[in-house]
Amino acid sequence: MDALIGGSLAAFIIYAAAKWKVDDKKKIQHTFENIGYKVGDHTPRLIKTHKTETYTTYTYNVPFGLVDDDKLEVLEKVLNKPVKVSFANQKLHIKAYKEKLKDNYNYDLFESKGNWTIPVGMSQEGIIYHDFDQVPHMTVAGATTWGKTVFMKMLMTHLIEINPNGVEFYMLDLKGALAFHRYSNLKQVKAVAGNHKESANALKIVEKSVKNDMKEFKKIYAENAKEANIPTRKFIIIDEAGELVPDKTMSDDDKEHSKTCQRILSYIARVSGQLGYKLIFGTQYPTADILNNQIKANSLAKVSFRLSTSVQSNVALDQSGAETLECPGRAIYKTVDEHKVQTPFISNKEIWDKLRRYEINDDPTTEETTEGREDTVTFG
């Protein structure tokens, strides 16, 4: 009954606001009253309005005892425009944007920042970038068809374009390698695994590489890849990590391979970030079993596309919100700060047009050769 009453009240507030021809300041003030965002008779008091070409920020003094409240999310529908609410030092900041994000931004609109920085997407305040040398590990969550795999392909494409001779990839594509197999002959791709055994073998190679690098770093008294002047960064991409969780339907061999994968992934997450290894951990169904504590605690960058429930959103982001994302490619990106973005879209054809020049062929009469590929793992 309480949920029904609450939902009816929110619907009434939104309907009334749409019909009410007054400015946003008055709509916000009346919304405070209608949702009970106050202490006694005291609601937040507007102290400053700041306008730019793209947004207006309303800053309020807040009565002691009031804190950030999920009920304020109704303001986006009340004002019928994107709204970002933040709360700091007993002040409430409500930023109302003039334009909504588009449902699609092509990859070519996003300029390169170089090194190991990728565009995450377009936010209300401009393009958001992620620097893997600053924050090495990332989790990527999202239900099927909402943009997770496209994002990981975009990430790979961008890093190859800006660092064709300084990036390596180990792909664990646990959907039969259907999404990433076409890239297995690129010189930057060292392994594409499509099942449990192949994944375990690929990760053993990475684990051995990490341990060897540690020995070399010790010899030169380097603490990280920058100090060691290592020019290459190695990315381990897992698309559908849920398949690596042992369950009773698996064969005994697959269970053992899955346990091996989980052990090595946790090891990579704990120790390798500053050594030049970057873990991109993707899953459709984030649960505590799939996104274990070691990986989650060491993956300070989080990207989430649409998820089914607020419970899944809390596992992926430590907060709700991913269950309300409204279109494919829309995501929440979170490090220290949080941004809602529309991620860059790139088609499979566009990816291949950009990357085909790096394909290595076994035919000695072709321009490319297999030189430099002796450490590449071919599965299948």
C-alpha positions as CSV (number, residue, x, y, z in Angstrom):
1,M,0.0,0.0,0.0
2,D,2.8,2.4,0.9
3,A,4.5,1.8,-2.5
4,L,1.3,2.4,-4.3
5,I,0.7,5.7,-2.4
6,G,4.3,6.8,-3.1
7,G,4.0,6.0,-6.8
8,S,0.7,7.8,-7.1
9,L,2.2,10.9,-5.3
10,A,5.2,10.9,-7.7
11,A,2.9,10.6,-10.7
12,F,0.8,13.5,-9.4
13,I,3.8,15.7,-8.8
14,I,5.2,15.0,-12.4
15,Y,1.7,15.6,-14.0
16,A,1.2,18.8,-12.0
17,A,4.6,20.1,-12.9
18,A,4.1,19.5,-16.6
19,K,0.9,21.6,-16.6
20,W,2.3,24.3,-14.3
21,K,3.8,27.2,-16.3
22,V,6.3,28.5,-13.7
23,D,10.1,28.6,-13.6
24,D,12.3,25.7,-12.4
25,K,13.1,27.4,-9.1
26,K,9.4,27.3,-8.0
27,K,9.0,23.8,-9.3
28,I,11.9,22.6,-7.2
29,Q,10.7,24.4,-4.1
30,H,7.3,22.9,-4.4
31,T,8.8,19.5,-5.0
32,F,10.7,19.7,-1.7
33,E,7.3,20.3,0.0
34,N,5.5,17.6,-1.8
35,I,8.0,14.8,-1.2
36,G,8.6,15.9,2.4
37,Y,12.3,16.9,1.9
38,K,12.4,19.2,5.0
39,V,13.0,19.3,8.7
40,G,9.9,20.5,10.5
41,D,8.7,23.5,8.5
42,H,12.2,24.2,7.1
43,T,13.0,23.2,3.5
44,P,16.3,23.9,1.6
45,R,16.8,27.6,0.9
46,L,18.1,28.8,-2.4
47,I,21.3,30.9,-2.0
48,K,22.8,30.9,-5.5
49,T,21.9,30.4,-9.2
50,H,24.6,29.9,-11.8
51,K,23.8,29.8,-15.5
52,T,25.9,28.7,-18.4
53,E,25.0,27.9,-22.0
54,T,24.4,24.3,-21.3
55,Y,23.0,24.1,-17.7
56,T,21.8,26.0,-14.6
57,T,23.0,25.1,-11.1
58,Y,20.8,25.9,-8.1
59,T,22.6,25.8,-4.8
60,Y,20.7,25.5,-1.5
61,N,21.5,25.7,2.2
62,V,20.0,22.6,3.8
63,P,18.6,22.4,7.3
64,F,20.7,20.3,9.7
65,G,19.4,16.7,9.7
66,L,18.7,16.6,5.9
67,V,20.9,14.4,3.8
68,D,21.0,13.3,0.2
69,D,17.8,11.4,-0.6
70,D,16.8,9.1,-3.5
71,K,13.4,10.9,-3.6
72,L,15.2,13.8,-5.2
73,E,15.5,11.7,-8.4
74,V,11.9,12.8,-9.2
75,L,13.3,16.3,-10.1
76,E,14.4,15.0,-13.5
77,K,10.8,14.2,-14.4
78,V,9.4,17.2,-12.7
79,L,11.6,19.6,-14.7
80,N,11.5,17.4,-17.8
81,K,15.2,17.8,-18.4
82,P,18.4,16.0,-17.2
83,V,19.2,16.8,-13.6
84,K,22.3,16.0,-11.5
85,V,21.9,16.2,-7.8
86,S,25.0,16.5,-5.4
87,F,25.3,17.1,-1.7
88,A,28.3,18.5,0.0
89,N,29.1,20.6,3.1
90,Q,25.5,21.0,4.0
91,K,24.7,22.4,0.6
92,L,22.5,20.9,-2.0
93,H,23.5,21.4,-5.7
94,I,20.9,20.8,-8.4
95,K,22.2,21.1,-11.9
96,A,19.5,21.2,-14.6
97,Y,20.8,20.7,-18.2
98,K,19.1,22.4,-21.2
99,E,19.6,19.4,-23.6
100,K,19.2,15.7,-23.2
101,L,22.0,13.4,-24.3
102,K,21.5,11.9,-27.8
103,D,21.0,8.2,-28.2
104,N,24.0,7.7,-30.4
105,Y,27.4,9.3,-30.8
106,N,29.7,7.8,-33.5
107,Y,33.2,6.8,-32.4
108,D,34.8,9.2,-34.9
109,L,33.5,12.2,-32.9
110,F,35.8,11.3,-30.0
111,E,39.3,12.7,-30.4
112,S,42.4,10.8,-29.1
113,K,44.2,11.8,-25.9
114,G,47.1,9.4,-26.6
115,N,48.9,7.0,-24.4
116,W,46.5,4.5,-22.8
117,T,43.5,6.8,-22.5
118,I,40.2,5.9,-24.0
119,P,36.9,7.9,-24.5
120,V,34.3,6.5,-22.2
121,G,31.5,8.5,-23.7
122,M,29.6,11.8,-24.0
123,S,28.2,13.3,-20.8
124,Q,26.1,16.3,-20.2
125,E,29.3,18.3,-19.6
126,G,31.4,16.9,-22.5
127,I,33.5,13.9,-23.3
128,I,34.7,11.7,-20.4
129,Y,38.0,9.9,-20.8
130,H,39.6,7.1,-18.8
131,D,43.4,6.7,-18.3
132,F,44.4,3.1,-17.7
133,D,47.8,4.2,-16.4
134,Q,46.0,6.1,-13.6
135,V,43.3,3.5,-12.9
136,P,44.4,0.2,-14.4
137,H,41.5,-2.2,-13.8
138,M,37.9,-1.8,-14.9
139,T,34.6,-3.8,-14.5
140,V,32.0,-3.6,-17.2
141,A,28.5,-4.8,-16.5
142,G,25.4,-4.8,-18.7
143,A,22.6,-7.0,-19.8
144,T,22.8,-8.5,-23.3
145,T,22.2,-6.0,-26.3
146,W,22.7,-2.9,-24.1
147,G,26.3,-2.1,-25.2
148,K,28.8,-4.0,-23.1
149,T,30.5,-5.9,-25.9
150,V,30.5,-2.9,-28.3
151,F,32.2,-0.9,-25.6
152,M,34.9,-3.4,-25.1
153,K,35.5,-3.7,-28.9
154,M,35.6,0.1,-29.0
155,L,38.2,0.1,-26.2
156,M,40.4,-2.4,-28.1
157,T,40.1,-0.5,-31.3
158,H,41.0,2.9,-29.8
159,L,44.1,1.5,-28.0
160,I,45.3,-0.3,-31.1
161,E,44.8,2.9,-33.2
162,I,46.9,5.1,-30.8
163,N,49.4,2.4,-29.7
164,P,49.8,-0.1,-32.6
165,N,53.2,-1.2,-31.4
166,G,52.7,-0.7,-27.7
167,V,49.6,-2.7,-26.7
168,E,48.8,-6.4,-26.4
169,F,45.5,-8.2,-25.8
170,Y,44.5,-11.5,-24.2
171,M,40.8,-12.1,-24.9
172,L,38.6,-14.4,-22.9
173,D,35.4,-14.5,-25.0
174,L,33.3,-16.9,-23.0
175,K,30.5,-16.8,-25.6
176,G,32.4,-19.3,-27.8
177,A,34.8,-16.6,-29.0
178,L,32.1,-15.4,-31.4
179,A,32.6,-11.7,-30.7
180,F,36.4,-11.5,-30.7
181,H,37.6,-14.4,-32.9
182,R,37.7,-12.2,-36.0
183,Y,40.5,-10.2,-34.3
184,S,42.7,-13.2,-33.5
185,N,45.1,-12.5,-36.4
186,L,45.9,-9.0,-35.4
187,K,49.5,-8.6,-34.4
188,Q,48.4,-6.9,-31.1
189,V,46.2,-9.9,-30.1
190,K,48.1,-12.6,-28.3
191,A,45.3,-15.0,-27.4
192,V,41.6,-15.4,-28.0
193,A,40.0,-18.1,-25.8
194,G,36.5,-19.4,-26.2
195,N,36.1,-22.0,-23.4
196,H,37.3,-22.8,-20.0
197,K,40.4,-24.8,-20.9
198,E,41.5,-22.2,-23.4
199,S,40.9,-19.4,-20.9
200,A,43.0,-21.1,-18.2
201,N,45.8,-21.6,-20.7
202,A,45.8,-18.0,-21.8
203,L,45.7,-16.8,-18.2
204,K,48.6,-19.1,-17.3
205,I,50.6,-17.3,-20.0
206,V,49.7,-13.9,-18.4
207,E,50.5,-15.1,-14.9
208,K,54.0,-16.3,-16.0
209,S,54.5,-12.9,-17.8
210,V,53.6,-11.0,-14.6
211,K,56.0,-13.0,-12.5
212,N,58.8,-12.6,-15.0
213,D,58.2,-8.9,-15.1
214,M,58.4,-8.7,-11.3
215,K,61.8,-10.3,-11.4
216,E,63.1,-7.9,-14.1
217,F,61.7,-4.9,-12.2
218,K,63.5,-6.0,-9.0
219,K,66.8,-6.2,-10.9
220,I,66.6,-2.5,-11.9
221,Y,64.9,-1.3,-8.6
222,A,61.7,-0.2,-10.5
223,E,58.4,-0.2,-8.7
224,N,56.1,0.1,-11.7
225,A,56.0,0.1,-15.5
226,K,56.7,3.8,-15.8
227,E,59.9,3.6,-13.7
228,A,61.0,0.6,-15.7
229,N,60.3,2.4,-19.0
230,I,58.2,-0.4,-20.2
231,P,56.6,0.8,-23.5
232,T,53.9,-1.9,-23.8
233,R,50.7,-2.3,-21.9
234,K,48.9,-5.7,-21.7
235,F,45.1,-5.8,-21.6
236,I,43.2,-8.9,-20.4
237,I,39.6,-8.7,-21.6
238,I,36.9,-11.0,-20.2
239,D,33.6,-11.0,-22.0
240,E,31.1,-12.9,-19.9
241,A,32.9,-13.7,-16.7
242,G,29.9,-15.4,-15.3
243,E,30.9,-18.5,-17.4
244,L,34.0,-18.8,-15.3
245,V,32.1,-19.6,-12.1
246,P,32.1,-23.3,-11.4
247,D,28.7,-24.9,-11.2
248,K,27.3,-28.5,-11.0
249,T,26.5,-28.6,-14.8
250,M,30.2,-28.4,-15.7
251,S,32.5,-31.4,-16.2
252,D,35.2,-31.9,-13.6
253,D,37.8,-30.7,-16.0
254,D,35.9,-27.4,-16.7
255,K,35.4,-26.9,-12.9
256,E,39.2,-27.1,-12.4
257,H,39.9,-24.8,-15.4
258,S,37.3,-22.3,-14.0
259,K,39.0,-22.4,-10.6
260,T,42.3,-21.8,-12.2
261,C,40.9,-18.8,-14.1
262,Q,39.4,-17.3,-11.0
263,R,42.7,-17.7,-9.1
264,I,44.7,-16.1,-11.8
265,L,42.3,-13.2,-12.4
266,S,42.3,-12.4,-8.6
267,Y,46.1,-12.5,-8.7
268,I,46.2,-10.1,-11.7
269,A,43.8,-7.7,-10.1
270,R,45.8,-7.7,-6.8
271,V,49.4,-7.3,-8.0
272,S,49.7,-6.4,-11.7
273,G,48.0,-3.0,-12.2
274,Q,51.2,-0.9,-11.8
275,L,53.2,-3.4,-13.8
276,G,51.5,-2.6,-17.0
277,Y,48.7,-5.1,-17.0
278,K,45.1,-3.9,-17.3
279,L,42.1,-6.1,-16.4
280,I,38.7,-5.5,-18.2
281,F,36.2,-7.7,-16.4
282,G,32.9,-7.9,-18.2
283,T,29.7,-9.6,-17.1
284,Q,26.0,-9.6,-18.0
285,Y,24.8,-10.7,-14.5
286,P,26.9,-9.1,-11.8
287,T,26.6,-11.1,-8.6
288,A,28.9,-11.4,-5.6
289,D,30.0,-14.9,-6.9
290,I,30.9,-13.6,-10.4
291,L,32.4,-10.2,-9.3
292,N,34.4,-11.4,-6.4
293,N,35.8,-9.2,-3.7
294,Q,39.4,-9.2,-4.9
295,I,38.5,-8.2,-8.4
296,K,35.9,-5.6,-7.3
297,A,38.1,-4.0,-4.7
298,N,41.0,-3.6,-7.1
299,S,38.9,-2.4,-10.1
300,L,38.4,1.2,-9.2
301,A,36.9,2.0,-12.5
302,K,33.3,0.8,-13.0
303,V,31.2,1.0,-16.2
304,S,27.6,-0.3,-16.1
305,F,25.0,-0.4,-18.9
306,R,21.4,-1.3,-18.3
307,L,20.9,-4.1,-15.7
308,S,17.8,-5.9,-14.7
309,T,17.6,-5.0,-11.0
310,S,18.8,-2.5,-8.4
311,V,20.5,-5.4,-6.7
312,Q,22.7,-6.1,-9.7
313,S,23.4,-2.3,-10.0
314,N,24.5,-2.3,-6.4
315,V,26.9,-5.2,-7.0
316,A,28.3,-3.5,-10.2
317,L,28.4,0.1,-8.9
318,D,27.8,0.1,-5.2
319,Q,24.6,2.0,-5.9
320,S,21.3,1.7,-7.7
321,G,20.7,3.5,-11.1
322,A,21.9,1.1,-13.8
323,E,18.4,-0.5,-13.8
324,T,16.9,2.8,-15.0
325,L,19.2,3.5,-17.9
326,E,17.0,4.2,-20.9
327,C,18.7,3.2,-24.1
328,P,21.5,1.0,-25.5
329,G,24.9,2.5,-25.1
330,R,23.9,4.6,-22.1
331,A,26.1,3.8,-19.1
332,I,27.1,5.0,-15.7
333,Y,30.9,5.4,-15.4
334,K,32.3,5.6,-11.9
335,T,35.7,6.2,-10.4
336,V,36.0,8.8,-7.7
337,D,33.3,10.8,-9.5
338,E,30.3,9.5,-11.3
339,H,29.1,10.3,-14.8
340,K,26.1,9.2,-17.0
341,V,27.4,8.9,-20.5
342,Q,26.4,7.7,-24.0
343,T,29.3,5.5,-25.0
344,P,30.9,5.8,-28.5
345,F,29.2,3.6,-31.1
346,I,31.3,1.7,-33.6
347,S,30.1,-1.0,-36.0
348,N,31.9,-4.2,-36.7
349,K,32.6,-3.0,-40.2
350,E,34.1,0.3,-39.0
351,I,36.3,-1.6,-36.5
352,W,37.6,-3.9,-39.2
353,D,38.2,-1.0,-41.6
354,K,40.4,0.6,-39.0
355,L,42.2,-2.6,-37.8
356,R,42.6,-4.8,-40.8
357,R,46.0,-3.2,-41.7
358,Y,47.4,-5.0,-38.5
359,E,46.3,-8.4,-39.6
360,I,49.1,-11.0,-39.7
361,N,48.8,-13.6,-42.6
362,D,50.6,-16.9,-42.8
363,D,51.1,-16.5,-46.6
364,P,54.7,-15.4,-47.1
365,T,53.7,-13.7,-50.4
366,T,51.6,-11.2,-48.5
367,E,53.0,-7.9,-47.2
368,E,52.6,-8.9,-43.6
369,T,54.6,-11.8,-42.0
370,T,54.3,-13.7,-38.8
371,E,57.5,-12.1,-37.5
372,G,57.1,-11.2,-33.8
373,R,54.2,-13.6,-33.3
374,E,56.0,-16.6,-31.8
375,D,54.3,-15.9,-28.4
376,T,50.8,-15.8,-29.9
377,V,48.4,-18.5,-28.8
378,T,46.1,-20.0,-31.4
379,F,43.2,-22.0,-30.0
380,G,40.9,-24.3,-31.8
